[in-house]
Amino acid sequence: MKPFRYERASDVASACTSAAGPAAKFIAGGTNLLDLMKLQIETPTRLVDIAPLPLAGIEETSEGGLRVGARVTNSALAADMRVRRLYPLLSRAILAGASTQLRNKATTGGNLLQRTRCPYFYDTSKPCNKRTPGAGCAALGGINRMNAVLGVSDHCIAAHPSDMAVAMTALDARVETVAHDGAARTIPIDALYLPPGDTPHIETVLAPGELIRSVLLPPPPPGRQIYRKVRDRASFAFALVSVAVVAAREGDKLRAARVAFGSLSYKPWRSAEAEAALVGAPATRASFDAAGAAALEQARGYGHNDFKIPLARRTLRATLTEAVGV
């Protein structure tokens, strides 16, 4: 690990100003950043610790939703009775991720901004455009079993690893930020992440020194919420495919549906195509299969990860079946 300067933030404004400098990073739980620093994939010259900032609360909003502070740990968020009652999808997704020890340290803001677990990103002996712009993408012709099949480019096929972010995408969460000049903005979570294009090292729309203060959850949508994660082992494993579904049934038809996939793209992938195919359709497995086909129509496998496409279709069908009880 290379030498760096460490600062404990005293307030939001000074934290943003310090982190706006070259090669500076915010740190909260550090469950991803510290690993990357040890491998010298991340080499910040300054760490700004936001632990002293009052960003660890969960409060109810006047609209009937919740505002979750950026420093709320994954364990605290999953265990909160309001989250368990209003957003069981979110609680279930968080508990499907990592381990108890990591969830006790990992934070809401950090979880959204964690970096890919593509093995070539972590292997500094291999070319990676996300790690070293212009170096090439070893995953394209390598062992790409865990990589993405939707929305990526020939410059990078890395997949976003978060479980929590998939649920938040299905719930239409918004990210509230503040910049070093005091400017605040609210970003729909689906717009937070940038497609890789030819600049895969630029992963989000956040500017240097822009701090996630909180995540705003709107009132819970109608219907039953289900999160399903398919992985190689029952715990402490990243998803091969995950699906977040919110579905409401009226008689024999679906009157509302939300669908988001995990581990298929550079971001949690909200499928407008699947939702359009489901709303108003009969609550049958045939309709669910049609929605899966629509969702994955543009998917492209790269060899080892070809299986993800049919697996995602089957996982969506199983999740919808559980949600609407057919």
N, C-alpha and C positions, 0 to 999 in steps of 0.2 A: 504494500500500500504506500502510495506516495504521500509526502508531507502535505498537510493542509491546515488552514486556519479554522478554528471553531468559535462560533459566537452563539450565545443564548439570546434569543430575541426578547426585547422588553415590551414591544408593542408591534402592532401589525404594520404600521407605516415604516418603521425603521427596519423591520424584517424584510419587507419588500424592496426597500432601497438597497440593503446589503446584498440581497440575492439577485438584484438586477445587474450586478457587475459581471465581468467575464469569468467564466468557469466557476460560478457560484451555484450552490444547490440548497434548497430547503431539505431539512431532515426532520422526521417525526419518529415513527417506529423504526425505520431503517432496515426493515426485513429484506428489502430488495436492494437498496442502494449500497449498503455495506458489503454485501456479497460481490456486487459489481466493482466496488472500489478495491477489494482484495485481489480481484482478477485484473485490475487496471483497465477495465472496460470503461468505467467511469473514473475520471481523474479530476474531480473538483479541487480548486485551490482554496475554497472557502465553503464551510458548511454552516448554515443558519438554522439553529435548532428552534423549532416553533413550539416545543413542549410547554414553555411558560405562558403561551397565549391562550386566552379564554375561548377555545374553539372545541371544547369537549362535551358540549351539551346537546340534548335532543329536546326540542320544544315543539309544541303544537302550534299550528298556524290558524289564523282566523278563517281560512277557507276549508279547514277540516283535514289538512295534511300534516306533515312533519317537516321540520328543518333540522337536519343532522349536521352537527359541527364536523369540520374536517379532521379533528383529532379524536373523534369517537372511535374507539377500537372496534374491530370486527366482532369480538366477543360481546361487547356491551350492546352493539346494535342488534345483533341476532337475538339477544336475551331480553331486550326491552319489550315489555308486555304490549305496548301500543303497536310496535312493529309486528309482533307475533299475531296480534288480533287483526290489524288492518292490512298488513303486507306480509302474509305468511310466505309468499314467494321469495321475498328478500331474505327472511330469516333462514329459510331452507337452503337458498343458494349459498349464503355465507357459511353455513355449517357444513356444506359439501366441500369447502375449500380448505386447503392446507392442513394444519393440525391445531390442537387447542393452544399449544405454546405460541405458535405464530399468530393465531387469531387474537391472542391476548396482547400482542404488541402492534400488529398491523392496524393501520388507521384507514378511515373512510377515504380521505383524500389520496393517501398513498396507494391504496388498492386500485383506484381509478387510473393512476399514473404509472403503475408497475410496468416494467418492460418485458418484451417477449421472452419466452423460454426456448426459442429456437436454438438447437444445439450448436449451430454454426455461429450464432451471435456470441455464445459463451466460449467458443473455441478460438482463441486468438491466433492460432496457426492457420486458420482457414479464412478465405475472403468473405466479407460481409459488408454490404452497402449500408446497412443500418449502423454498424459499428464504425466503419471507415468508408465514407462516401467515395464512390468510384472504384472500389476494390473488386466488385462483382458479388454474385450471390451463389455460394456453394450449395445451398439447399436445392436449387433448381435441378441439378443433376445428381444430388446426393441422397442421403436417407432422409426423406421429407415426410415421414409418417405423421408427425404432429403438426404439420404446416397447413396453411390456409388454402381454401379452394374458391373463395368468393371475394371479389373486390380488390384483388392484389395485382401486381404487375411483374414483368420480367426482371425488375430490379430488386424485388423482395417479395417473398411469400410467407413471411412470418405471421403467426396468429397471435391475437391478444389473449392473455392467459386468464383474465379475471372471471370468477363466477359471479361475484356481487354485481359487477357492471352489467351483466346480461339481464339480471332481474331488474335493475334500475332502468335499463333501456325499455323493457316491456312496461314498466310503470310510468314512463314519460317523465323521469326525473330531470331536474335542471341543476346545473352547477353554478354556484354563486362565487364570483372571484373579485379580487381587488388588486390593482396594479400599484407600482411604486409611486405613481403620481396621484394616487388616491382614487383614480377612476374605477368604478365598480360596474360589473356587467353580469348578466345571467345567460348561461349558454345551455341550450338543450343538450342532454348527454349524447344524443346521436350526432350532434355537430361538434363535439369536443375533439374527436379524432380525425386526423387527416389521412387520406388514402396515400399509399406509398409512392405511386407515380414513379418519377425518377429522383425523388428526394426522400427515401424512406427513413432517413435519420431525423427528419422533422415530423414528429409523431402527433402533436396536438396543436390547437390554435392558440395556446397560451404563450404570452410574451415573456421574455426574461424578467424575473422578479414578480410575475403575476401569481398570486397565491389563491388556491382554492380555500375559501372560508367555510363553505357549507354546501350541502346538497339538499335541494328542496324536493320533497315528495308531494305531489298533488294528492287530492282526496283519492282513496282507492277506487279503481274502476269496478264496474259491475261484473260479476261472474266469479268463478272459482279460479284460484291461482295455484299453478303447479310448476315446480322446477324439477327437471330430470337431468342427471349427469351420467354419461357413459364413460367409463375410464378403465384402465387396465387392472386396477386393484381397488378395494373398497374404501381406502382412505389415503390421504397424503399423495394424491396423484392428480395431475392436470387432466382436463377433459379431453377425450377424443372428439366428442360432440356433446353439447348440452343444449337444452331447449327450455325456455321460459314461456309459459302460456297463461293467458287470462281469457277465459271463455265463458260466455253466458248463453244459456239455452232457453228458448221459448217454444214450448211444444216440441215438435220434431225438428225444428230448425235452430241454427245459431243466430242470435241477434247481435252479438258482439264478440270480437276475437282480437287478441294481440299475440304476436309471435316474435320471439327473439332467439337467435342461435348464438352459442358460444363456441369458440375454438375453430370456427370456419372462416374467419376473416381477420383483417387488421384491427377490427373493432368488434364490440358486440353487435351482431347483425340483425337489425329489425327488418322483418320481411313484409313489406307492403303487399307483395304479390300473394303470399299465403293468406294474409288477412282478407284481401279482396275476394279470394276464392272461397273463404269460409263464411263470411257474413251473408246471411240469407240462404245458405246451403243447408241441405238436410244433415242432421247430426249422425252421419254414417261413416264407416271406415272408408268407403269409396270416396266420399268428399274429403276426408282427411288425406287420402293418398293423392287426390288431385291438388290439394293445397301444398303437399310436399313436393310434387312435381313442379308446381309453379315457383316455389321458393328456391329450388335448386336448378332451375332451367339454365341459368347462366354460369353454373359452377364448372370449374375445371380442375381436374386432378393432375398431379405431377408425377405419377408413378406409385410410390409407396403410400400416398394418401388418397388414392382413387376410392378406396373403401368408404371414405368419409361421406361421399355423396349418397349412396344408398342407405348408409347408416343414419344419416341425418333425416332422411325421409321416414324411415321406420321409427326413429325416436320421436319425431313429431307426431306420427300416428298414435304411438303408445301414450304420449303425453296428453293429446287431445282426448283420447279414449278415457283416460283417467279423469280428466277435467269435467267431461260432460256425462260420464257414466253410461257409455254404450258398450 
